[in-house]
Amino acid sequence: MSYISGNPIIDVNRRLVDDHLGYEARGEMGALLDLYTDDIKWSIPARGIFVECKTAAEANYRQIFDGLENIRFETSWRLATGEYVFDRSRISFTVNKEGHFSGIQKGQEGELALVHRFRMRDGLICEEEVYELPPGTFYEMWNPPSIQE
């Protein structure tokens, strides 16, 4: 994504999320983990997944991404402040392990719409919340009009 806000902290936060999603897609776990604080809080609340340190986040990422390949992110929108970044993306992938993803067989493609809430501290991600929406749901398809000032 291309952007310049005029606020260096906001620009750094947006680039950090760009890097994060790129590392996820390429499976670069070491580089991805370098973007987290040691006390990262990572969660998918709807699935009851809550982890609270870099080691647990790494184990969770490996569990998720080791069964996927051809991962692609397409960002719909991103909003950044000096402390938070909100991102709505679509992830598409191919499942490479039988039984890894409910309803999708090995070799088949899948996709989800994702909303991320990242919290930043000292130039690193200290919190990441992920909300999943299956493609075609009302909230995934709805694009609210821009708020005009």
DSSP file with accessible surface (Angstrom, degrees, kcal/mol):
  #  RESIDUE AA STRUCTURE BP1 BP2  ACC     N-H-->O    O-->H-N    N-H-->O    O-->H-N    TCO  KAPPA ALPHA  PHI   PSI    X-CA   Y-CA   Z-CA
    1    1 A M              0   0  115      0, 0.0     2,-0.5     0, 0.0    17,-0.0   0.000 360.0 360.0 360.0 149.0    0.0    0.0    0.0
    2    2 A S        +     0   0  125      2,-0.0     2,-0.3     0, 0.0     0, 0.0  -0.920 360.0 137.4-112.1 130.7    1.1    3.5   -0.7
    3    3 A Y        -     0   0   33     -2,-0.5     2,-0.3     8,-0.0    11,-0.0  -0.961  29.5-172.3-166.7 148.8    0.6    6.3    1.9
    4    4 A I        +     0   0  149     -2,-0.3    -2,-0.0     1,-0.1     6,-0.0  -0.902   6.5 177.7-144.7 115.6    2.2    9.2    3.5
    5    5 A S        -     0   0   61     -2,-0.3    -1,-0.1     2,-0.3     5,-0.0   0.660  44.7-119.9 -91.8 -19.9    0.2   10.8    6.4
    6    6 A G  S    S+     0   0   66      1,-0.2    -2,-0.0     2,-0.0     0, 0.0   0.298  89.9 100.0  90.9  -9.8    2.7   13.4    7.4
    7    7 A N     >  -     0   0   66      1,-0.1     4,-2.5     2,-0.0    -2,-0.3  -0.934  63.4-156.3-110.5 111.6    2.9   11.8   10.8
    8    8 A P  H  > S+     0   0   96      0, 0.0     4,-2.3     0, 0.0     5,-0.2   0.842  91.6  53.0 -61.0 -32.8    6.0    9.7   11.1
    9    9 A I  H  > S+     0   0  102      2,-0.2     4,-2.5     1,-0.2     5,-0.2   0.940 110.9  46.5 -67.7 -43.7    4.6    7.4   13.9
   10   10 A I  H  > S+     0   0   31      2,-0.2     4,-2.5     1,-0.2     5,-0.2   0.932 112.2  50.9 -63.7 -42.7    1.5    6.7   11.8
   11   11 A D  H  X S+     0   0   15     -4,-2.5     4,-2.2     1,-0.2    -1,-0.2   0.921 110.7  48.6 -62.5 -41.0    3.5    6.0    8.7
   12   12 A V  H  X S+     0   0   64     -4,-2.3     4,-2.5    -5,-0.2    -1,-0.2   0.927 110.5  51.7 -63.1 -43.8    5.8    3.6   10.7
   13   13 A N  H  X S+     0   0    5     -4,-2.5     4,-1.8     1,-0.2    -2,-0.2   0.918 110.3  48.2 -61.8 -42.4    2.8    1.8   12.1
   14   14 A R  H  X S+     0   0   47     -4,-2.5     4,-2.3     1,-0.2    -1,-0.2   0.925 112.5  48.1 -64.3 -44.0    1.2    1.3    8.7
   15   15 A R  H  X S+     0   0  120     -4,-2.2     4,-2.9     1,-0.2    -1,-0.2   0.876 107.0  57.6 -64.4 -35.8    4.5    0.0    7.3
   16   16 A L  H  X S+     0   0   14     -4,-2.5     4,-2.6     2,-0.2    -1,-0.2   0.922 108.6  45.4 -60.3 -42.5    4.8   -2.4   10.2
   17   17 A V  H  X S+     0   0    0     -4,-1.8     4,-2.7     2,-0.2     5,-0.3   0.908 110.8  53.5 -69.7 -39.7    1.5   -3.9    9.4
   18   18 A D  H  X S+     0   0   42     -4,-2.3     4,-2.1     1,-0.2    -2,-0.2   0.949 112.7  44.6 -54.9 -49.5    2.4   -4.2    5.7
   19   19 A D  H  X S+     0   0   73     -4,-2.9     4,-2.8     2,-0.2     5,-0.2   0.924 111.3  53.9 -61.3 -44.7    5.6   -6.0    6.7
   20   20 A H  H  X S+     0   0    0     -4,-2.6     4,-2.3     1,-0.2    -2,-0.2   0.942 111.3  43.6 -56.5 -52.0    3.7   -8.2    9.2
   21   21 A L  H  X S+     0   0    8     -4,-2.7     4,-2.4     1,-0.2    -1,-0.2   0.878 113.3  52.8 -66.5 -34.9    1.1   -9.4    6.6
   22   22 A G  H  X S+     0   0   16     -4,-2.1     4,-2.1    -5,-0.3    -1,-0.2   0.920 109.0  48.8 -64.0 -43.6    3.9   -9.9    4.0
   23   23 A Y  H  X>S+     0   0   51     -4,-2.8     5,-2.3     2,-0.2     4,-0.7   0.896 110.7  51.8 -64.3 -39.0    5.9  -12.1    6.4
   24   24 A E  H ><5S+     0   0    6     -4,-2.3     3,-1.1    -5,-0.2    -2,-0.2   0.954 110.3  48.0 -59.1 -50.1    2.8  -14.1    7.2
   25   25 A A  H 3<5S+     0   0   29     -4,-2.4    46,-0.5     1,-0.3    -2,-0.2   0.860 116.4  43.0 -61.6 -36.1    2.1  -14.7    3.5
   26   26 A R  H 3<5S-     0   0  144     -4,-2.1    -1,-0.3    -5,-0.2    -2,-0.2   0.456 110.1-120.3 -89.9  -2.7    5.7  -15.7    2.8
   27   27 A G  T <<5 +     0   0   45     -3,-1.1     2,-1.7    -4,-0.7     3,-0.2   0.768  57.8 153.4  71.3  25.2    6.0  -17.9    5.9
   28   28 A E     >< +     0   0   79     -5,-2.3     4,-2.4    -6,-0.2    -1,-0.2  -0.572  10.3 167.8 -88.9  77.1    8.9  -15.8    7.3
   29   29 A M  H  >  +     0   0   10     -2,-1.7     4,-2.8     1,-0.2     5,-0.2   0.867  69.7  54.2 -62.9 -40.7    8.2  -16.6   11.0
   30   30 A G  H  > S+     0   0   45      2,-0.2     4,-1.6     1,-0.2    -1,-0.2   0.949 112.5  43.1 -60.4 -47.3   11.5  -15.2   12.3
   31   31 A A  H  > S+     0   0   28      2,-0.2     4,-0.5     1,-0.2    -2,-0.2   0.903 114.0  52.3 -65.7 -39.2   11.0  -11.8   10.7
   32   32 A L  H >< S+     0   0    0     -4,-2.4     3,-1.6     1,-0.2     4,-0.2   0.946 108.8  49.3 -61.5 -46.4    7.3  -11.8   11.7
   33   33 A L  H >< S+     0   0   12     -4,-2.8     3,-1.8     1,-0.3    -1,-0.2   0.818  99.6  66.3 -66.8 -27.6    8.2  -12.5   15.3
   34   34 A D  H 3< S+     0   0  114     -4,-1.6    -1,-0.3     1,-0.3    -2,-0.2   0.703  94.3  60.8 -65.3 -17.6   10.8   -9.7   15.3
   35   35 A L  T << S+     0   0   21     -3,-1.6    90,-3.4    -4,-0.5     2,-0.3   0.504  94.5  82.1 -86.0  -5.1    7.9   -7.3   14.9
   36   36 A Y  E <  S-a  125   0A   1     -3,-1.8    90,-0.2    88,-0.2     2,-0.1  -0.744  80.2-120.6-100.1 149.3    6.3   -8.3   18.2
   37   37 A T  E >   -     0   0A  12     88,-2.3     3,-1.5    -2,-0.3    -2,-0.1  -0.416  35.4-109.5 -71.9 160.2    7.1   -7.2   21.7
   38   38 A D  E 3  S+     0   0A 123      1,-0.3    16,-1.6    15,-0.1    17,-0.2   0.818 120.2  49.9 -62.5 -28.7    8.1  -10.1   24.0
   39   39 A D  E 3  S+     0   0A  66     14,-0.2    -1,-0.3    15,-0.1    14,-0.1  -0.019  82.6 164.3-101.6  33.3    4.8   -9.8   25.9
   40   40 A I  E <   -     0   0A   0     -3,-1.5     2,-0.6    85,-0.1    87,-0.2  -0.127  29.6-149.0 -51.1 138.8    2.6   -9.8   22.7
   41   41 A K  E     +a  127   0A  89     85,-1.8    87,-2.5    11,-0.2     2,-0.4  -0.977  23.2 177.7-111.0 113.6   -1.1  -10.4   23.3
   42   42 A W  E     +aB 128  51A   7      9,-2.2     9,-3.0    -2,-0.6     2,-0.3  -0.964   6.6 163.5-121.9 133.6   -2.4  -12.3   20.3
   43   43 A S  E     -aB 129  50A   9     85,-2.5    87,-2.3    -2,-0.4     7,-0.2  -0.996  42.5-162.1-152.6 153.6   -6.0  -13.5   19.9
   44   44 A I  E > > - B   0  49A   9      5,-2.1     5,-1.9    -2,-0.3     3,-1.4  -0.856  27.3-170.2-123.5  88.7   -8.9  -14.7   17.8
   45   45 A P  G > 5S+     0   0   38      0, 0.0     3,-1.6     0, 0.0    -1,-0.1   0.861  78.9  58.0 -55.4 -39.9  -11.7  -14.0   20.3
   46   46 A A  G 3 5S+     0   0   93     84,-0.3    85,-0.1     1,-0.3    -3,-0.0   0.777 111.6  43.2 -64.7 -23.2  -14.4  -15.8   18.4
   47   47 A R  G < 5S-     0   0  139     -3,-1.4    -1,-0.3     2,-0.1     3,-0.1   0.394 113.5-117.3 -98.3  -1.3  -12.4  -19.1   18.5
   48   48 A G  T < 5 +     0   0   53     -3,-1.6     2,-0.6    -4,-0.5    -2,-0.1   0.781  64.1 147.7  71.4  25.5  -11.4  -18.6   22.2
   49   49 A I  E   < +B   44   0A  48     -5,-1.9    -5,-2.1     2,-0.0     2,-0.4  -0.862  13.1 161.2-100.6 119.9   -7.7  -18.3   21.2
   50   50 A F  E     +B   43   0A 127     -2,-0.6     2,-0.3    -7,-0.2    -7,-0.2  -0.978   8.4 175.9-139.1 118.8   -5.6  -16.1   23.5
   51   51 A V  E     -B   42   0A  24     -9,-3.0    -9,-2.2    -2,-0.4     3,-0.0  -0.935  12.7-166.4-124.0 152.0   -1.8  -16.2   23.8
   52   52 A E        +     0   0  130     -2,-0.3     2,-0.3   -11,-0.2   -11,-0.2  -0.019  60.0  44.5-134.5  34.3    0.4  -13.8   25.8
   53   53 A C  S  > S-     0   0   49      1,-0.1     4,-2.3   -14,-0.1   -14,-0.2  -0.967  80.0-106.2-165.3 163.8    4.0  -14.2   24.8
   54   54 A K  H  > S+     0   0   49    -16,-1.6     4,-2.5    -2,-0.3     5,-0.2   0.881 116.5  54.0 -63.1 -38.8    6.2  -14.4   21.7
   55   55 A T  H  > S+     0   0  107    -17,-0.2     4,-2.1     1,-0.2    -1,-0.2   0.929 111.5  44.6 -63.3 -44.4    6.9  -18.1   22.2
   56   56 A A  H  > S+     0   0   33      2,-0.2     4,-2.3     1,-0.2    -1,-0.2   0.882 111.8  53.5 -67.8 -37.0    3.2  -19.0   22.3
   57   57 A A  H  X S+     0   0    0     -4,-2.3     4,-2.8     2,-0.2    -2,-0.2   0.919 108.4  50.3 -63.0 -42.0    2.4  -16.7   19.4
   58   58 A E  H  X S+     0   0   63     -4,-2.5     4,-2.7     2,-0.2     5,-0.2   0.936 110.3  48.8 -61.5 -46.1    5.1  -18.5   17.3
   59   59 A A  H  X S+     0   0   62     -4,-2.1     4,-2.1     1,-0.2    -1,-0.2   0.915 112.8  48.6 -60.6 -40.9    3.6  -21.9   18.2
   60   60 A N  H  X S+     0   0   16     -4,-2.3     4,-2.2     2,-0.2    -2,-0.2   0.933 111.3  49.0 -65.3 -46.5    0.1  -20.7   17.3
   61   61 A Y  H  X S+     0   0    0     -4,-2.8     4,-3.3     1,-0.2     5,-0.4   0.923 111.0  50.1 -59.2 -44.8    1.3  -19.2   13.9
   62   62 A R  H  X S+     0   0   96     -4,-2.7     4,-2.1     1,-0.2    -1,-0.2   0.912 109.1  52.1 -62.8 -39.3    3.1  -22.5   13.0
   63   63 A Q  H  < S+     0   0  142     -4,-2.1     4,-0.3    -5,-0.2    -1,-0.2   0.917 117.6  38.3 -62.4 -41.5    0.0  -24.5   13.8
   64   64 A I  H >< S+     0   0   48     -4,-2.2     3,-0.8     1,-0.1    -2,-0.2   0.966 123.8  36.0 -72.5 -54.1   -2.1  -22.2   11.6
   65   65 A F  H >< S+     0   0   22     -4,-3.3     3,-1.7     1,-0.2    -3,-0.2   0.678  98.1  75.4 -85.1 -17.1    0.2  -21.6    8.7
   66   66 A D  T 3< S+     0   0   81     -4,-2.1    -1,-0.2    -5,-0.4    -3,-0.1   0.752  98.6  50.4 -65.4 -19.8    2.0  -25.0    8.5
   67   67 A G  T <  S+     0   0    0     -3,-0.8    29,-2.7    -4,-0.3    30,-0.7   0.310 105.2  71.2 -97.4   8.6   -1.1  -26.4    6.8
   68   68 A L  E <   +C   95   0A  13     -3,-1.7     2,-0.3    27,-0.2    27,-0.2  -0.910  51.2 172.9-126.6 152.8   -1.4  -23.6    4.2
   69   69 A E  E     +C   94   0A  88     25,-2.3    25,-3.0    -2,-0.3     3,-0.1  -0.911  61.0  42.0-145.7 172.9    0.5  -22.6    1.1
   70   70 A N  E    S-     0   0A  94     -2,-0.3     2,-0.3    23,-0.2    -1,-0.1   0.900  76.3-176.0  53.0  44.9    0.0  -20.0   -1.7
   71   71 A I  E     +     0   0A  20    -46,-0.5     2,-0.4    22,-0.1    22,-0.2  -0.569   7.0 179.0 -78.9 131.1   -1.1  -17.5    0.9
   72   72 A R  E     -C   92   0A 104     20,-2.5    20,-2.4    -2,-0.3     2,-0.4  -1.000  13.7-159.2-135.6 135.1   -2.2  -14.1   -0.4
   73   73 A F  E     -C   91   0A  44     -2,-0.4     2,-0.4    18,-0.2    18,-0.2  -0.926   4.9-173.3-110.6 138.2   -3.4  -11.0    1.4
   74   74 A E  E     -C   90   0A 135     16,-2.2    16,-2.3    -2,-0.4     2,-0.4  -0.963  17.3-146.6-129.1 112.5   -5.5   -8.3   -0.3
   75   75 A T  E     -C   89   0A  38     -2,-0.4    14,-0.3    14,-0.2     3,-0.1  -0.669  15.8-175.2 -84.3 129.7   -6.1   -5.3    1.9
   76   76 A S  E    S-     0   0A  60     12,-3.2     2,-0.3    -2,-0.4    13,-0.2   0.853  70.2 -16.3 -85.4 -45.8   -9.4   -3.5    1.4
   77   77 A W  E     -C   88   0A 102     11,-1.3    11,-2.5     2,-0.0    -1,-0.4  -0.983  55.0-161.7-157.5 158.8   -8.8   -0.6    3.9
   78   78 A R  E     -C   87   0A  18     -2,-0.3     2,-0.4     9,-0.2     9,-0.2  -0.984   1.1-168.1-147.3 135.6   -6.5    0.3    6.7
   79   79 A L  E     -C   86   0A  97      7,-2.6     7,-3.1    -2,-0.3     2,-0.4  -0.995  13.6-173.7-125.3 128.3   -6.8    3.0    9.4
   80   80 A A  E     +C   85   0A  11     -2,-0.4     5,-0.2     5,-0.2     2,-0.2  -0.949  10.6 173.8-126.8 145.5   -3.8    3.9   11.5
   81   81 A T        -     0   0   54      3,-3.2   -68,-0.1    -2,-0.4   -67,-0.0  -0.690  55.3 -84.9-126.2-172.5   -3.3    6.2   14.5
   82   82 A G  S    S+     0   0   42     -2,-0.2     3,-0.1     1,-0.2    -2,-0.0   0.705 128.0  21.6 -70.3 -16.0   -0.2    6.7   16.7
   83   83 A E  S    S+     0   0   77      1,-0.2    37,-3.3    36,-0.1     2,-0.3   0.658 122.0  43.3-121.8 -27.2   -1.2    3.7   18.8
   84   84 A Y  E     - D   0 119A  65     35,-0.2    -3,-3.2     2,-0.0     2,-0.4  -0.906  49.0-164.4-127.7 153.1   -3.5    1.4   16.7
   85   85 A V  E     -CD  80 118A   0     33,-2.2    33,-3.1    -2,-0.3     2,-0.4  -0.995   9.2-165.4-132.2 129.3   -3.8    0.0   13.2
   86   86 A F  E     -CD  79 117A  68     -7,-3.1    -7,-2.6    -2,-0.4     2,-0.4  -0.950  12.9-177.8-111.6 134.9   -7.1   -1.4   11.9
   87   87 A D  E     -CD  78 116A   0     29,-2.1    29,-3.0    -2,-0.4     2,-0.5  -0.996  19.0-162.6-138.8 133.3   -6.9   -3.5    8.8
   88   88 A R  E     +CD  77 115A  17    -11,-2.5   -12,-3.2    -2,-0.4   -11,-1.3  -0.982  30.2 157.3-115.8 121.2   -9.6   -5.3    6.7
   89   89 A S  E     -CD  75 114A   2     25,-2.7    25,-3.8    -2,-0.5     2,-0.5  -0.904  38.8-129.8-135.7 164.9   -8.1   -7.9    4.3
   90   90 A R  E     -CD  74 113A  58    -16,-2.3   -16,-2.2    -2,-0.3     2,-0.5  -0.976  22.3-160.5-115.0 131.7   -9.0  -11.0    2.4
   91   91 A I  E     -CD  73 112A  10     21,-2.8    21,-2.2    -2,-0.5     2,-0.3  -0.941   7.7-174.5-110.9 132.5   -6.7  -14.0    2.8
   92   92 A S  E     +CD  72 111A  19    -20,-2.4   -20,-2.5    -2,-0.5     2,-0.3  -0.938  14.3 155.4-123.0 153.1   -6.7  -16.7    0.2
   93   93 A F  E     - D   0 110A   2     17,-2.2    17,-2.5    -2,-0.3     2,-0.4  -0.971  39.4-114.1-163.2 167.6   -4.7  -19.9    0.5
   94   94 A T  E     -CD  69 109A  10    -25,-3.0   -25,-2.3    -2,-0.3     2,-0.4  -0.973  31.8-127.8-115.6 133.2   -4.4  -23.6   -0.5
   95   95 A V  E     +C   68   0A   0     13,-2.6    12,-3.5    -2,-0.4   -27,-0.2  -0.670  25.5 179.7 -80.2 130.2   -4.7  -26.2    2.2
   96   96 A N        +     0   0   43    -29,-2.7     2,-0.4    -2,-0.4   -28,-0.2   0.319  60.7  61.9-116.2   8.3   -1.8  -28.6    2.1
   97   97 A K  S >  S-     0   0  103    -30,-0.7     3,-1.7     8,-0.0     4,-0.4  -0.996  84.3-116.0-135.2 132.6   -2.7  -31.0    5.0
   98   98 A E  T 3  S+     0   0  118     -2,-0.4     7,-0.1     1,-0.3    -2,-0.0  -0.387 100.6  11.2 -63.5 133.9   -5.7  -33.2    5.2
   99   99 A G  T 3  S+     0   0   72      5,-0.3    -1,-0.3     2,-0.2     3,-0.1   0.503  93.4 116.0  78.2   4.4   -8.0  -32.2    8.1
  100  100 A H  S <  S+     0   0   58     -3,-1.7     2,-0.4     1,-0.2    -2,-0.1   0.848  76.6  33.8 -74.8 -33.4   -6.2  -29.0    8.7
  101  101 A F  B >  S-F  104   0B  46      3,-0.6     3,-2.0    -4,-0.4    -2,-0.2  -0.980  91.2-113.7-130.7 122.6   -9.1  -26.7    7.8
  102  102 A S  T 3  S+     0   0  122     -2,-0.4     3,-0.1     1,-0.3    -2,-0.0  -0.295  98.5   4.1 -57.5 125.2  -12.8  -27.5    8.4
  103  103 A G  T 3  S+     0   0   70      1,-0.1     2,-0.5    -2,-0.0    -1,-0.3   0.416 110.4  95.6  83.8  -3.7  -14.7  -28.0    5.2
  104  104 A I  B <   -F  101   0B  29     -3,-2.0    -3,-0.6     4,-0.1    -5,-0.3  -0.982  64.3-145.2-124.7 122.2  -11.7  -27.6    2.9
  105  105 A Q    >   -     0   0   99     -2,-0.5     3,-2.4     1,-0.2   -10,-0.3  -0.407  37.2 -77.7 -82.3 159.5   -9.9  -30.7    1.6
  106  106 A K  T 3  S+     0   0  124      1,-0.3   -10,-0.2    -2,-0.1    -1,-0.2  -0.286 121.1  23.0 -53.4 132.4   -6.1  -31.0    1.0
  107  107 A G  T 3  S+     0   0   55    -12,-3.5    -1,-0.3     1,-0.3     2,-0.2   0.242  98.9 115.5  91.5 -13.3   -5.3  -29.3   -2.3
  108  108 A Q    <   -     0   0   96     -3,-2.4   -13,-2.6   -13,-0.1    -1,-0.3  -0.571  63.7-120.9 -89.0 156.5   -8.4  -27.1   -2.3
  109  109 A E  E     +D   94   0A 126    -15,-0.2     2,-0.3    -2,-0.2   -15,-0.2  -0.632  30.2 179.9 -92.8 151.6   -8.4  -23.3   -2.1
  110  110 A G  E     -D   93   0A  10    -17,-2.5   -17,-2.2    -2,-0.2     2,-0.3  -0.924   6.8-166.5-141.2 166.0  -10.0  -21.3    0.7
  111  111 A E  E     -D   92   0A  84     -2,-0.3     2,-0.3   -19,-0.2   -19,-0.2  -0.990   3.9-173.9-154.9 152.9  -10.5  -17.7    1.7
  112  112 A L  E     -D   91   0A  27    -21,-2.2   -21,-2.8    -2,-0.3     2,-0.4  -0.984  25.6-126.6-140.1 150.6  -11.6  -15.6    4.6
  113  113 A A  E     -DE  90 133A   1     20,-3.2    20,-3.2    -2,-0.3     2,-0.4  -0.843  35.2-164.2 -93.4 135.8  -12.2  -11.9    5.1
  114  114 A L  E     -DE  89 132A  12    -25,-3.8   -25,-2.7    -2,-0.4     2,-0.5  -0.960  19.1-162.6-125.0 142.7  -10.2  -10.7    8.2
  115  115 A V  E     -DE  88 131A  38     16,-2.5    16,-2.8    -2,-0.4     2,-0.4  -0.997  18.1-166.1-119.2 125.2  -10.3   -7.7   10.3
  116  116 A H  E     -DE  87 130A   3    -29,-3.0   -29,-2.1    -2,-0.5     2,-0.5  -0.903  13.5-163.4-110.0 142.7   -7.2   -7.0   12.4
  117  117 A R  E     -DE  86 129A  39     12,-2.4    12,-2.4    -2,-0.4     2,-0.4  -0.986  16.1-174.3-120.9 115.1   -6.7   -4.7   15.3
  118  118 A F  E     -DE  85 128A   0    -33,-3.1   -33,-2.2    -2,-0.5     2,-0.4  -0.912  10.2-159.6-107.2 138.5   -3.1   -4.0   16.1
  119  119 A R  E     -DE  84 127A  79      8,-2.4     7,-2.7    -2,-0.4     8,-1.5  -0.967  14.5-150.8-114.6 136.5   -1.8   -2.1   19.0
  120  120 A M  E     + E   0 125A  12    -37,-3.3     2,-0.3    -2,-0.4     5,-0.2  -0.795  17.5 176.3-110.7 148.7    1.7   -0.6   18.8
  121  121 A R  E >  S- E   0 124A  97      3,-2.7     3,-1.6    -2,-0.3   -38,-0.1  -0.940  72.2 -12.7-149.8 126.2    4.3    0.1   21.5
  122  122 A D  T 3  S-     0   0  150     -2,-0.3     3,-0.1     1,-0.3    -2,-0.0   0.855 128.3 -51.5  53.8  39.6    7.8    1.4   21.0
  123  123 A G  T 3  S+     0   0   39      1,-0.2     2,-0.3  -114,-0.0    -1,-0.3   0.635 121.8  93.0  77.0  13.2    7.7    0.6   17.2
  124  124 A L  E <  S- E   0 121A  58     -3,-1.6    -3,-2.7  -108,-0.0     2,-0.6  -0.891  83.0 -99.2-132.1 164.6    6.6   -3.0   17.7
  125  125 A I  E     +aE  36 120A   0    -90,-3.4   -88,-2.3    -2,-0.3    -5,-0.2  -0.740  37.4 170.0 -85.1 121.4    3.2   -4.8   17.8
  126  126 A C  E     +     0   0A   4     -7,-2.7   -85,-1.8    -2,-0.6     2,-0.3   0.596  67.9  26.8-106.8 -15.3    2.2   -5.5   21.4
  127  127 A E  E     -aE  41 119A  36     -8,-1.5    -8,-2.4   -87,-0.2     2,-0.4  -0.992  57.7-179.8-145.9 140.5   -1.4   -6.7   20.6
  128  128 A E  E     -aE  42 118A   0    -87,-2.5   -85,-2.5    -2,-0.3     2,-0.4  -0.953   3.0-176.5-140.4 120.2   -3.1   -8.3   17.7
  129  129 A E  E     -aE  43 117A  45    -12,-2.4   -12,-2.4    -2,-0.4     2,-0.4  -0.964   9.8-160.7-113.5 136.1   -6.7   -9.3   17.6
  130  130 A V  E     - E   0 116A  10    -87,-2.3     2,-0.4    -2,-0.4   -84,-0.3  -0.965   6.6-170.0-121.9 130.7   -8.1  -11.1   14.5
  131  131 A Y  E     - E   0 115A  91    -16,-2.8   -16,-2.5    -2,-0.4     2,-0.4  -0.984  13.1-150.9-120.1 126.8  -11.7  -11.4   13.5
  132  132 A E  E     - E   0 114A  56     -2,-0.4   -18,-0.2   -18,-0.2    -2,-0.0  -0.806  13.5-178.2-101.4 139.3  -12.7  -13.8   10.7
  133  133 A L  E     - E   0 113A  44    -20,-3.2   -20,-3.2    -2,-0.4     3,-0.1  -0.997  28.4-124.2-131.5 127.3  -15.6  -13.3    8.4
  134  134 A P    >   -     0   0   74      0, 0.0     3,-1.5     0, 0.0     6,-0.2  -0.433  43.9 -92.4 -66.9 145.5  -16.5  -15.9    5.7
  135  135 A P  T 3  S+     0   0   50      0, 0.0     3,-0.1     0, 0.0   -24,-0.0  -0.272 109.9  31.5 -57.2 142.5  -16.6  -14.4    2.2
  136  136 A G  T 3  S+     0   0   43      1,-0.3     2,-0.1    -3,-0.1     3,-0.0   0.361  82.2 134.8  92.3  -5.5  -20.0  -13.2    1.2
  137  137 A T    <>  -     0   0   41     -3,-1.5     4,-2.3     1,-0.1     3,-0.4  -0.391  69.1-109.2 -72.7 158.6  -21.3  -12.2    4.6
  138  138 A F  H  > S+     0   0  124      1,-0.2     4,-2.4     2,-0.2    -1,-0.1   0.926 118.2  47.1 -53.1 -48.7  -23.1   -8.9    4.9
  139  139 A Y  H  4 S+     0   0  148      1,-0.2    -1,-0.2     2,-0.2    -6,-0.0   0.799 111.4  51.2 -70.5 -26.0  -20.3   -7.3    6.8
  140  140 A E  H  4 S+     0   0   14     -3,-0.4    -1,-0.2    -6,-0.2    -2,-0.2   0.876 117.0  39.3 -76.4 -35.2  -17.7   -8.5    4.4
  141  141 A M  H  < S+     0   0  115     -4,-2.3     2,-0.3     2,-0.0    -2,-0.2   0.784  95.3  95.4 -83.5 -28.4  -19.5   -7.2    1.4
  142  142 A W     <  -     0   0  124     -4,-2.4    -5,-0.0    -5,-0.3    -4,-0.0  -0.496  50.4-173.2 -72.7 124.9  -20.7   -3.9    2.9
  143  143 A N        -     0   0  108     -2,-0.3     3,-0.1     3,-0.0    -1,-0.1  -0.907  18.7-144.9-115.6  98.8  -18.5   -1.0    2.1
  144  144 A P        -     0   0   64      0, 0.0     3,-0.1     0, 0.0     0, 0.0  -0.287  28.3 -97.6 -63.5 149.8  -19.8    2.0    4.1
  145  145 A P        -     0   0  112      0, 0.0     2,-0.1     0, 0.0     3,-0.0  -0.318  46.5 -95.3 -64.0 151.5  -19.5    5.3    2.5
  146  146 A S        -     0   0   97      1,-0.1     2,-0.6    -3,-0.1    -3,-0.0  -0.386  37.1-116.0 -65.3 143.3  -16.6    7.5    3.5
  147  147 A I        -     0   0  161     -3,-0.1     2,-0.4    -2,-0.1    -1,-0.1  -0.731  29.8-147.0 -82.1 123.6  -17.2   10.0    6.2
  148  148 A Q              0   0  160     -2,-0.6    -1,-0.0     1,-0.0     0, 0.0  -0.763 360.0 360.0 -94.0 136.7  -16.7   13.4    4.8
  149  149 A E              0   0  239     -2,-0.4    -1,-0.0     0, 0.0     0, 0.0  -0.569 360.0 360.0 -86.6 360.0  -15.4   16.2    7.1
